[in-house]
Amino acid sequence: MKDIYDVVVIGAGAAGMMAACTCAKRKLSTLVIEQMKQEGSKILVTGKGRCNITNDCDPKEVIANVMSNGSFLYSAIYGFPPADIIDFFNSIGVETVTERGRRVFPKSGKAIDVRNALAEHMKACKAEVLKDHKVTGISRSPDGEISIYMKDKNNIDDLCFCRNCIIATGGMSYRSTGSDGSGYELARQLGHTIIPLKGALTGLNTYQKWVSGAMGLTLKNVSLTLYKDNKELFKEQGELLLTHFGISGPIVLTGSRYLLDTDYKNCKAVIDLKPALDEETLYRRITKDLEENSNKQLVNSLDALLPQSLIPIIVKLSGIDPDKKSNQISREEKNALVFLLKHLSLDVKSGMDIDDAVVTKGGIAVKEINPSTMESKIFKNLYFAGEIIDVDALTGGYNLTIAFATGRLAGKSIEAR
C-alpha cells in the first residue's frame, strides 16, 4: 500500500466500483477496501442472477420511480442518466439488451459478466483492491489526513491513510453478500444521522394458508391490487408467485413498497386471475368449459382455465362440492366462480424481514449530504454512494441506476491535489 491515497473507497459493490473507476481514471491514487473475498457479490444476485443494470428511460422517469428522497438525486441522475450508463457498460465490453418494461440486462443474461467487467475496468484504471478487510473506524488528524482502521480476515489490525474517503458499503438486504450495515456505524461514529432501516421490495406474508398448497406456482399476466382500509394503494398487471408464506414475484415486490410505511392492519391483496376477461365473458368461458366436461366432476373440469395445482384450491374456496358433476353447477355457483377468479382476496399480515428484501429503505439522512457532490456536510472530504444513503426505488433497474450515478458523482466531485 501507498503511504497515503488520494481516495479510499470502502465497499466494492456497484456504487463503490463505479466510484473507484471514476477516481482512478482521473489519475487519483485509489484504494478499494472490500470485506468479502470478491468484489460485487450483491451484483451477482440482482435481477434473478441476470443483473438489471438500468432502465432505458429519461432521468425524470428514474426520479419518479424513487420512493424516498427522489429530488436529492437530481444532480446524480442527470449527470449520469441511463443512456450514459448503457454506453459505459458497452464501452467496457458488456453488450446490453432492453426487455419488457425497458429493463436493461447484459446480452449474455449473466450478472457475473457485469461484475467481472466492472472489476476488470477498475483494475485497468489502476485502482488497487484490498479484499478480506473490514473497516472498523475512520478518523482525521488536525492536518486533514484521514485514517482508515480495519481488520483482515484473521482479525489482525491494519491501517491506511487517505485525503478523501467514499463510503459505499450498501444497505442491510442480502446480508450474505457483505451488506451487513457496518457502513451505518462508521457514519454514525462521525456524527451522521441514520434514518431507521426497513426492508423494501419484499414478498408479502398473508394470513391465508392455502397459498402453500400451490407453493412455487407462477401466475403470469394477472392483476394485483393492494388496499389499506379499503383504499386502493397500488394496481399492476404482471407476474406473481405463490409461496409458502404468501405471495411474491415482480408485481408483489413493487406493490409491497406501497404498504411498507403502513401498519399492515386491514391490508388486502386482491388478485384478478383473468384480467383480460370481463365478468360476463368469463362466465361464458366457464359455462363452455363445464359443458365440454359435463359428465366430469367440477374439480376435473377446469384444466383449460386454471393451473392444475390451483384448481382444488379455487373449488374449495368457492364452496362448491368438488365431486359435483359439471352439468349440475348452478348459475349462482358459476357466478361465485367468476367472482372468485376476478377477486381472489388475501389478507396481508406483513412484509418480509430486511434480510429477504431487495433493497434497504432508510440510511444516511440526505439533509446531511451535499446532493451536488455526495460529500458529507458534517465530515469534510467524506462522501457517500449507493444504498447506504436514504434513497430507494421501485424494481426495474432504478436502484442500480442510483448506485452507479451516485458512485460516479462522488468520484467526479473529489478534487485532485
C-alpha positions in Angstrom: 0.0 0.0 0.0 1.0 3.6 -0.5 1.8 5.9 2.3 -1.3 7.9 1.6 -4.0 7.6 -1.1 -6.0 10.4 -2.8 -9.1 8.3 -2.3 -10.1 5.2 -0.3 -13.4 3.6 -1.3 -15.0 1.4 1.3 -17.1 -1.2 -0.4 -16.6 -2.8 -3.8 -20.3 -3.2 -4.8 -21.9 -1.4 -7.7 -21.6 2.1 -6.3 -18.1 1.5 -4.9 -16.7 0.1 -8.1 -18.2 2.9 -10.2 -16.7 5.4 -7.8 -13.3 3.8 -7.9 -13.3 3.6 -11.7 -14.2 7.3 -11.8 -11.5 8.3 -9.4 -8.7 6.1 -10.8 -9.5 7.2 -14.4 -8.9 10.8 -13.2 -5.4 9.7 -12.1 -6.2 9.9 -8.4 -4.5 7.2 -6.4 -7.3 4.9 -5.3 -7.6 2.1 -2.9 -10.8 0.0 -2.6 -11.4 -1.9 0.6 -13.8 -4.9 0.4 -14.6 -7.1 3.4 -15.7 -10.1 1.1 -13.4 -12.4 -0.8 -14.6 -11.0 -4.1 -15.9 -7.7 -5.5 -19.6 -7.2 -6.4 -21.2 -10.1 -4.5 -24.6 -8.4 -4.5 -24.4 -7.7 -8.2 -24.4 -11.5 -8.8 -27.9 -11.9 -7.2 -29.6 -8.9 -8.8 -32.2 -9.4 -11.5 -32.5 -13.1 -10.5 -28.9 -13.6 -11.4 -29.1 -11.6 -14.6 -28.4 -8.1 -13.3 -30.9 -5.4 -14.3 -28.3 -2.8 -15.0 -30.6 0.2 -15.5 -33.9 1.2 -17.1 -33.8 2.7 -20.6 -35.8 5.8 -19.7 -35.1 9.5 -19.2 -33.8 10.9 -15.8 -37.2 12.4 -14.9 -38.7 8.9 -15.0 -35.9 7.4 -12.9 -36.6 10.0 -10.2 -40.3 9.4 -10.5 -39.7 5.8 -9.5 -37.6 6.7 -6.4 -39.8 6.3 -3.3 -37.6 8.1 -0.8 -36.0 11.5 -1.4 -36.1 11.4 -5.2 -35.3 15.1 -5.6 -32.0 14.6 -3.7 -30.8 12.5 -6.7 -31.4 15.2 -9.4 -27.7 16.0 -9.9 -26.6 12.4 -9.8 -29.2 11.0 -12.2 -29.0 13.9 -14.7 -25.2 13.7 -14.5 -25.1 10.0 -15.3 -28.5 9.1 -16.9 -29.5 5.6 -18.1 -28.3 6.3 -21.6 -24.8 7.1 -20.3 -24.9 4.0 -18.1 -25.7 1.8 -21.1 -22.9 3.5 -23.1 -20.5 3.0 -20.2 -21.1 -0.8 -20.0 -21.0 -1.2 -23.7 -17.6 0.6 -23.7 -16.2 -1.9 -21.1 -17.3 -4.9 -23.1 -20.8 -5.6 -21.7 -23.3 -5.7 -24.6 -26.9 -5.0 -23.4 -30.4 -5.8 -24.4 -33.6 -4.0 -23.4 -36.6 -6.1 -22.4 -40.1 -5.7 -21.1 -40.6 -2.5 -19.1 -37.4 -1.1 -20.7 -35.3 -3.1 -18.3 -31.7 -3.3 -19.4 -29.7 -6.5 -19.0 -26.4 -7.9 -20.2 -26.9 -9.6 -23.5 -25.4 -12.8 -22.0 -28.0 -12.9 -19.4 -25.3 -13.3 -16.7 -24.8 -10.9 -13.8 -21.3 -12.3 -13.4 -20.3 -10.6 -16.7 -21.3 -7.2 -15.3 -19.4 -7.8 -12.1 -16.3 -9.0 -13.9 -16.3 -6.2 -16.4 -16.6 -3.6 -13.6 -13.8 -5.3 -11.6 -11.5 -5.6 -14.6 -12.1 -2.0 -15.6 -11.5 -0.8 -12.1 -8.1 -2.5 -12.1 -7.3 -1.4 -15.6 -7.8 2.2 -14.4 -5.1 1.4 -11.8 -7.3 1.3 -8.7 -5.9 -1.0 -6.0 -8.2 -3.5 -4.3 -7.8 -4.9 -0.8 -10.1 -7.8 -0.1 -11.0 -9.7 3.1 -10.6 -6.5 5.1 -13.3 -4.9 7.2 -13.2 -1.2 8.0 -13.8 -0.6 11.7 -13.2 3.1 12.1 -12.4 6.4 10.5 -10.7 9.5 12.0 -9.0 12.6 10.8 -5.8 14.3 12.0 -5.6 18.1 12.5 -3.8 18.4 9.1 -6.8 16.8 7.4 -5.3 13.4 6.8 -7.9 10.6 7.1 -7.1 7.4 8.9 -8.9 4.2 7.9 -8.8 1.5 10.6 -9.5 -2.1 9.6 -9.1 -5.8 10.4 -8.1 -8.5 8.0 -9.6 -12.0 7.7 -7.5 -13.2 10.7 -8.8 -10.2 12.8 -5.4 -8.6 12.7 -5.5 -4.8 12.8 -4.4 -2.8 9.8 -4.3 0.9 8.9 -4.1 3.1 5.8 -4.3 6.8 5.1 -6.1 9.0 2.6 -7.1 12.5 1.7 -10.7 11.6 0.7 -13.0 8.7 1.6 -16.1 7.3 -0.1 -18.3 5.0 1.9 -20.3 2.7 -0.4 -20.9 -0.3 1.9 -24.5 -0.9 0.8 -27.6 -1.4 3.0 -28.8 -4.4 5.0 -30.5 -6.5 2.4 -28.8 -9.7 1.2 -26.5 -9.7 4.2 -24.7 -12.8 3.0 -23.2 -10.6 0.1 -21.5 -8.3 2.6 -24.2 -5.8 3.2 -24.1 -6.1 6.9 -24.8 -2.5 7.9 -21.3 -1.7 9.0 -21.2 1.4 7.0 -24.0 2.9 9.0 -22.0 2.5 12.2 -19.0 4.2 10.6 -21.2 7.1 9.6 -22.8 7.3 13.0 -19.4 7.5 14.7 -18.6 10.5 12.5 -21.8 12.3 13.6 -24.3 11.3 10.9 -28.0 10.5 11.5 -29.2 7.1 10.3 -32.9 7.1 9.2 -34.4 3.9 10.6 -33.9 0.9 8.3 -36.6 -1.3 6.7 -36.6 -4.0 4.1 -38.1 -2.6 0.8 -39.3 -4.6 -2.2 -40.3 -7.9 -0.5 -42.8 -10.7 -0.7 -45.9 -10.3 1.4 -46.9 -12.6 4.3 -50.6 -13.5 4.2 -52.9 -14.8 6.9 -54.4 -17.4 4.5 -52.5 -20.6 4.5 -54.0 -22.1 1.3 -51.2 -20.4 -0.7 -48.7 -23.0 0.5 -50.8 -25.6 -1.3 -49.7 -24.1 -4.6 -46.2 -23.1 -3.4 -43.9 -22.4 -6.4 -46.7 -21.7 -8.8 -46.0 -18.7 -11.1 -49.1 -16.8 -12.3 -48.4 -14.8 -15.4 -50.5 -11.9 -16.7 -52.5 -11.5 -13.6 -53.6 -8.2 -11.9 -52.7 -7.4 -8.3 -54.5 -4.6 -6.4 -53.4 -3.7 -2.8 -55.7 -2.0 -0.4 -55.3 -0.4 3.0 -58.6 0.2 4.8 -60.4 -0.4 1.5 -58.4 2.4 -0.2 -56.6 1.3 -3.3 -52.8 2.0 -3.0 -51.4 0.0 -5.9 -52.5 -1.8 -9.0 -50.4 -3.5 -11.7 -50.5 -6.4 -14.1 -47.7 -8.9 -14.5 -46.2 -12.0 -12.9 -46.9 -13.2 -9.4 -45.5 -16.2 -7.4 -47.4 -18.2 -4.7 -45.1 -19.2 -1.8 -45.2 -21.0 1.5 -45.6 -17.6 3.3 -47.9 -15.8 0.9 -47.1 -14.1 -2.4 -44.0 -12.8 -4.2 -42.9 -12.1 -7.7 -42.3 -8.9 -9.7 -45.6 -7.1 -9.2 -45.7 -8.1 -5.5 -42.2 -6.7 -4.8 -43.2 -3.4 -6.4 -46.5 -3.3 -4.7 -45.0 -4.1 -1.3 -43.3 -0.7 -1.3 -46.7 1.0 -1.1 -47.5 -0.9 2.1 -44.1 -0.5 3.8 -45.0 2.6 5.8 -48.3 1.2 6.9 -49.0 -0.9 10.0 -50.4 -3.6 7.7 -53.7 -3.6 9.6 -56.7 -4.1 7.2 -54.4 -4.5 4.2 -55.6 -6.8 1.4 -54.1 -8.2 -1.8 -56.7 -8.9 -4.5 -55.7 -11.0 -7.5 -57.6 -10.9 -10.7 -56.6 -14.2 -12.3 -58.2 -13.3 -15.6 -57.8 -9.6 -16.2 -58.2 -9.9 -19.9 -61.8 -11.1 -19.5 -64.7 -9.1 -18.0 -67.1 -11.0 -15.8 -69.7 -11.6 -18.5 -67.1 -13.1 -20.8 -65.5 -15.1 -18.1 -69.0 -16.5 -17.2 -69.5 -17.7 -20.8 -66.0 -19.2 -20.7 -66.7 -21.2 -17.6 -70.1 -22.3 -18.9 -68.4 -23.5 -22.1 -65.7 -25.4 -20.2 -68.3 -27.1 -18.0 -70.5 -28.1 -20.9 -67.5 -29.7 -22.6 -66.9 -31.7 -19.4 -70.5 -32.2 -18.5 -70.1 -35.7 -17.1 -66.9 -35.0 -15.1 -66.6 -33.8 -11.6 -66.1 -30.0 -11.2 -62.6 -30.5 -9.9 -61.7 -32.2 -13.2 -63.4 -29.7 -15.5 -61.2 -26.6 -15.1 -57.9 -27.7 -16.6 -58.2 -25.3 -19.6 -58.9 -22.4 -17.3 -56.5 -22.7 -14.4 -53.2 -24.3 -13.5 -53.6 -27.8 -12.1 -52.3 -27.1 -8.6 -54.7 -24.1 -8.2 -57.9 -25.9 -9.2 -58.7 -27.8 -6.0 -57.9 -24.6 -4.0 -60.3 -22.5 -6.1 -63.0 -25.1 -5.9 -62.7 -25.3 -2.1 -62.7 -21.5 -1.8 -65.9 -21.3 -3.9 -67.7 -23.6 -1.5 -69.0 -25.8 -4.3 -68.9 -29.6 -3.8 -65.8 -30.7 -5.8 -67.5 -34.0 -6.6 -70.5 -32.3 -8.1 -70.9 -33.0 -11.8 -70.2 -30.1 -14.1 -73.7 -30.3 -15.7 -75.1 -29.8 -12.2 -73.4 -26.5 -11.5 -76.0 -23.8 -11.0 -75.9 -20.2 -12.3 -75.3 -18.9 -8.8 -72.3 -21.3 -8.4 -70.9 -20.2 -11.7 -71.2 -16.6 -10.7 -69.4 -17.5 -7.5 -66.5 -18.9 -9.5 -66.4 -15.8 -11.7 -66.3 -13.5 -8.7 -63.5 -15.6 -7.1 -61.4 -15.7 -10.2 -61.7 -11.9 -10.5 -61.4 -11.1 -6.8 -59.1 -13.7 -5.2 -58.5 -12.0 -1.9 -55.7 -12.3 0.6 -55.3 -10.6 4.0 -51.8 -9.2 4.2 -50.0 -9.9 7.5 -46.7 -8.1 6.9 -43.8 -7.7 4.5 -40.6 -9.8 4.8 -37.6 -9.2 7.0 -34.9 -6.9 5.8 -32.6 -9.9 5.1 -35.1 -11.0 2.4 -35.6 -7.6 0.9 -34.3 -6.4 -2.4 -33.1 -3.0 -1.1 -33.0 -1.1 2.1 -35.2 1.9 3.0 -33.5 4.3 5.3 -29.9 5.1 5.8 -27.7 8.2 5.9 -30.0 11.3 6.2 -29.9 13.1 2.8 -30.0 16.5 4.6 -26.5 15.8 5.8 -25.1 15.1 2.3 -24.5 17.7 -0.5 -26.7 16.5 -3.4 -24.4 18.2 -5.9 -21.3 16.2 -4.8 -22.3 13.4 -2.4 -20.0 15.0 0.2 -20.8 14.9 3.8 -21.9 18.2 5.3 -20.5 17.0 8.7 -17.1 15.5 7.9 -15.1 17.2 5.2 -13.7 15.0 2.3 -16.1 12.2 3.2 -18.5 11.0 0.5 -21.4 8.5 0.3 -22.7 6.5 -2.6 -25.3 3.9 -3.2 -27.7 2.1 -1.0 -26.2 3.4 2.3 -28.0 6.7 1.5 -31.7 7.1 2.5 -32.9 6.6 -1.1 -34.7 3.6 -2.5 -36.6 3.0 -5.7 -39.1 0.5 -7.3 -38.0 -2.5 -9.3 -36.9 -2.1 -12.9 -33.3 -1.2 -12.7 -33.7 2.0 -10.8 -31.8 1.0 -7.7 -28.7 0.0 -9.6 -29.1 3.3 -11.6 -28.9 5.1 -8.3 -25.8 3.2 -7.2 -23.9 3.9 -10.5 -25.0 7.5 -10.6 -24.1 8.4 -7.0 -20.9 6.5 -7.2 -19.8 8.3 -10.3 -20.9 11.7 -8.9 -18.9 11.1 -5.7 -15.8 10.1 -7.8 -16.1 13.1 -10.0 -16.5 15.5 -7.1 -13.2 14.8 -5.4 -10.7 17.5 -6.1 -7.2 16.4 -7.3 -4.4 17.8 -5.2 
